[in-house]
């Protein structure tokens, strides 16, 4: 992780730990809630269909070993 980003996180944690203003804390909590998104709602129908097919295949035992998958997809890894 980027050291600058890590430092900013630590700075925010320290600031937040000393914060006593309830309204600011509530605003931060609302921001946090608004940032929570369900990735399932964000992906395309094709992606959902592919994931669902993968789950069906796994449930029915149609699986490949990790080494087989690496061989098949090694040019993209």
Z-matrix of the N, CA and C atoms (Angstrom, degrees):
N
C 1 1.458
C 2 1.526 1 108.63
N 3 1.299 2 115.40 1 144.56
C 4 1.465 3 121.87 2 179.19
C 5 1.530 4 109.87 3 -58.95
N 6 1.308 5 116.48 4 127.62
C 7 1.471 6 122.05 5 -177.76
C 8 1.526 7 111.42 6 -61.51
N 9 1.325 8 117.71 7 -35.86
C 10 1.457 9 121.36 8 179.04
C 11 1.531 10 110.25 9 -64.70
N 12 1.321 11 116.40 10 -41.60
C 13 1.460 12 120.71 11 178.05
C 14 1.525 13 110.22 12 -64.85
N 15 1.314 14 116.06 13 -42.69
C 16 1.465 15 120.79 14 178.48
C 17 1.528 16 110.56 15 -60.56
N 18 1.315 17 117.01 16 -42.20
C 19 1.465 18 120.68 17 178.55
C 20 1.525 19 111.62 18 -63.78
N 21 1.325 20 116.96 19 -39.42
C 22 1.467 21 120.53 20 177.93
C 23 1.524 22 111.06 21 -63.94
N 24 1.312 23 116.22 22 -39.89
C 25 1.472 24 120.05 23 178.17
C 26 1.523 25 110.63 24 -62.49
N 27 1.314 26 115.96 25 -45.05
C 28 1.469 27 120.13 26 179.46
C 29 1.522 28 110.54 27 -62.49
N 30 1.313 29 116.24 28 -42.44
C 31 1.469 30 120.73 29 178.28
C 32 1.531 31 110.70 30 -60.23
N 33 1.322 32 116.75 31 -43.73
C 34 1.466 33 120.45 32 178.54
C 35 1.524 34 111.77 33 -64.48
N 36 1.319 35 116.69 34 -41.77
C 37 1.469 36 120.43 35 178.41
C 38 1.522 37 110.59 36 -60.82
N 39 1.314 38 116.17 37 -44.89
C 40 1.467 39 120.30 38 179.20
C 41 1.523 40 110.83 39 -62.34
N 42 1.322 41 116.41 40 -44.74
C 43 1.467 42 120.55 41 179.37
C 44 1.522 43 110.41 42 -62.50
N 45 1.323 44 115.84 43 -45.79
C 46 1.459 45 120.60 44 -178.01
C 47 1.530 46 111.29 45 -63.15
N 48 1.314 47 116.83 46 -36.39
C 49 1.468 48 119.96 47 -178.28
C 50 1.529 49 112.41 48 -67.18
N 51 1.329 50 117.64 49 -19.97
C 52 1.470 51 120.43 50 179.35
C 53 1.525 52 112.35 51 -100.86
N 54 1.310 53 116.68 52 -4.55
C 55 1.460 54 121.91 53 -174.74
C 56 1.530 55 111.29 54 -72.41
N 57 1.326 56 115.90 55 132.80
C 58 1.458 57 121.26 56 178.56
C 59 1.530 58 112.57 57 -119.03
N 60 1.303 59 117.57 58 -5.06
C 61 1.463 60 122.22 59 -177.94
C 62 1.532 61 109.85 60 -80.28
N 63 1.319 62 115.49 61 107.78
C 64 1.469 63 122.03 62 -176.87
C 65 1.533 64 111.98 63 -58.71
N 66 1.321 65 117.97 64 -37.97
C 67 1.462 66 120.39 65 -177.09
C 68 1.532 67 111.68 66 -66.68
N 69 1.309 68 116.82 67 -36.96
C 70 1.470 69 119.79 68 177.62
C 71 1.524 70 110.08 69 -68.88
N 72 1.312 71 116.57 70 -41.02
C 73 1.465 72 120.17 71 177.81
C 74 1.524 73 110.08 72 -61.46
N 75 1.318 74 117.18 73 -42.11
C 76 1.463 75 120.45 74 178.14
C 77 1.534 76 111.50 75 -63.93
N 78 1.331 77 117.02 76 -39.56
C 79 1.472 78 120.38 77 177.07
C 80 1.526 79 110.70 78 -62.81
N 81 1.314 80 116.47 79 -40.99
C 82 1.462 81 120.75 80 179.30
C 83 1.531 82 110.02 81 -64.88
N 84 1.312 83 116.78 82 -40.50
C 85 1.469 84 120.79 83 178.82
C 86 1.529 85 110.55 84 -64.92
N 87 1.329 86 117.07 85 -39.71
C 88 1.469 87 120.28 86 177.47
C 89 1.520 88 110.86 87 -64.80
N 90 1.322 89 116.61 88 -40.56
C 91 1.460 90 121.04 89 177.13
C 92 1.520 91 110.16 90 -61.23
N 93 1.309 92 115.62 91 -44.31
C 94 1.466 93 120.72 92 179.10
C 95 1.522 94 110.63 93 -60.30
N 96 1.300 95 117.35 94 -44.99
C 97 1.464 96 121.23 95 179.41
C 98 1.524 97 111.66 96 -63.92
N 99 1.328 98 116.96 97 -39.47
C 100 1.465 99 120.29 98 -179.03
C 101 1.527 100 111.26 99 -69.28
N 102 1.326 101 117.07 100 -23.06
C 103 1.463 102 121.38 101 179.78
C 104 1.523 103 112.16 102 -81.32
N 105 1.308 104 117.21 103 -17.04
C 106 1.465 105 120.41 104 178.54
C 107 1.518 106 108.39 105 -77.20
N 108 1.309 107 115.25 106 112.17
C 109 1.458 108 119.17 107 177.05
C 110 1.512 109 108.43 108 -123.86
N 111 1.293 110 115.24 109 145.48
C 112 1.446 111 121.47 110 176.92
C 113 1.519 112 107.61 111 -84.25
N 114 1.323 113 116.88 112 109.28
C 115 1.456 114 120.67 113 -176.09
C 116 1.520 115 111.69 114 -57.93
N 117 1.317 116 117.83 115 -26.46
C 118 1.471 117 121.00 116 179.84
C 119 1.533 118 110.22 117 -61.63
N 120 1.317 119 116.20 118 -35.32
C 121 1.467 120 120.29 119 179.62
C 122 1.524 121 111.87 120 -74.27
N 123 1.316 122 117.30 121 -16.62
C 124 1.458 123 122.28 122 -174.96
C 125 1.533 124 113.60 123 -95.11
N 126 1.334 125 117.90 124 -15.31
C 127 1.458 126 119.49 125 -176.09
C 128 1.532 127 110.80 126 -91.61
N 129 1.326 128 115.20 127 162.45
C 130 1.467 129 120.98 128 -176.82
C 131 1.527 130 111.49 129 -74.78
N 132 1.327 131 115.50 130 165.92
C 133 1.463 132 121.24 131 176.93
C 134 1.527 133 110.64 132 -61.30
N 135 1.331 134 116.01 133 -38.69
C 136 1.462 135 120.78 134 179.63
C 137 1.528 136 111.00 135 -63.39
N 138 1.338 137 116.44 136 -41.22
C 139 1.464 138 120.23 137 178.48
C 140 1.523 139 110.65 138 -65.55
N 141 1.325 140 116.77 139 -41.58
C 142 1.470 141 120.50 140 178.16
C 143 1.527 142 110.37 141 -62.17
N 144 1.321 143 115.51 142 -44.18
C 145 1.466 144 120.32 143 -179.33
C 146 1.531 145 110.20 144 -62.01
N 147 1.326 146 116.87 145 -42.15
C 148 1.456 147 121.50 146 179.51
C 149 1.533 148 111.28 147 -63.72
N 150 1.309 149 116.86 148 -43.09
C 151 1.468 150 120.97 149 178.57
C 152 1.515 151 110.15 150 -64.31
N 153 1.313 152 117.06 151 -45.46
C 154 1.468 153 120.75 152 179.58
C 155 1.529 154 111.02 153 -61.68
N 156 1.333 155 117.00 154 -38.75
C 157 1.458 156 120.61 155 177.28
C 158 1.522 157 110.41 156 -64.90
N 159 1.317 158 116.32 157 -41.33
C 160 1.459 159 120.42 158 177.63
C 161 1.521 160 112.16 159 -61.30
N 162 1.313 161 116.85 160 -39.86
C 163 1.471 162 120.80 161 177.72
C 164 1.521 163 109.99 162 -65.53
N 165 1.337 164 117.11 163 -43.03
C 166 1.469 165 120.72 164 177.28
C 167 1.523 166 110.83 165 -59.40
N 168 1.342 167 115.46 166 -46.55
C 169 1.468 168 119.69 167 179.42
C 170 1.521 169 111.13 168 -60.00
N 171 1.312 170 117.38 169 -44.22
C 172 1.466 171 121.40 170 179.78
C 173 1.523 172 110.53 171 -63.79
N 174 1.329 173 116.74 172 -43.55
C 175 1.465 174 120.50 173 179.92
C 176 1.527 175 112.17 174 -63.00
N 177 1.344 176 116.58 175 -31.32
C 178 1.470 177 119.69 176 -178.92
C 179 1.532 178 112.38 177 -93.14
N 180 1.336 179 116.54 178 5.55
C 181 1.452 180 120.27 179 175.52
C 182 1.518 181 114.85 180 85.66
N 183 1.311 182 118.37 181 7.93
C 184 1.466 183 121.84 182 178.99
C 185 1.527 184 108.78 183 -83.52
N 186 1.326 185 114.72 184 77.87
C 187 1.462 186 120.47 185 -176.10
C 188 1.518 187 110.42 186 -123.33
N 189 1.320 188 115.99 187 155.18
C 190 1.459 189 123.62 188 173.04
C 191 1.519 190 107.47 189 -114.53
N 192 1.312 191 115.59 190 149.44
C 193 1.466 192 119.24 191 177.91
C 194 1.529 193 109.54 192 -70.55
N 195 1.309 194 115.19 193 162.49
C 196 1.466 195 120.78 194 179.00
C 197 1.528 196 110.34 195 -58.97
N 198 1.317 197 117.28 196 -42.51
C 199 1.467 198 119.83 197 -178.79
C 200 1.529 199 111.59 198 -65.73
N 201 1.331 200 117.81 199 -36.58
C 202 1.463 201 120.39 200 176.37
C 203 1.532 202 110.95 201 -66.03
N 204 1.305 203 116.12 202 -41.57
C 205 1.462 204 120.34 203 179.48
C 206 1.526 205 110.49 204 -64.73
N 207 1.326 206 117.62 205 -40.29
C 208 1.476 207 120.98 206 178.41
C 209 1.518 208 110.89 207 -62.15
N 210 1.328 209 116.64 208 -42.14
C 211 1.460 210 119.85 209 178.29
C 212 1.533 211 110.65 210 -61.92
N 213 1.311 212 115.53 211 -43.24
C 214 1.467 213 120.81 212 -177.10
C 215 1.528 214 111.86 213 -66.65
N 216 1.330 215 116.52 214 -39.07
C 217 1.468 216 121.11 215 -173.51
C 218 1.532 217 114.23 216 -110.06
N 219 1.335 218 117.88 217 13.09
C 220 1.461 219 119.96 218 -173.63
C 221 1.524 220 113.82 219 -59.02
N 222 1.312 221 118.18 220 -30.00
C 223 1.460 222 118.15 221 -178.69
C 224 1.542 223 112.44 222 -69.62
N 225 1.315 224 117.46 223 -17.43
C 226 1.468 225 121.03 224 178.45
C 227 1.526 226 112.27 225 -101.07
N 228 1.320 227 117.39 226 -8.32
C 229 1.472 228 120.03 227 -177.06
C 230 1.503 229 111.83 228 -89.09
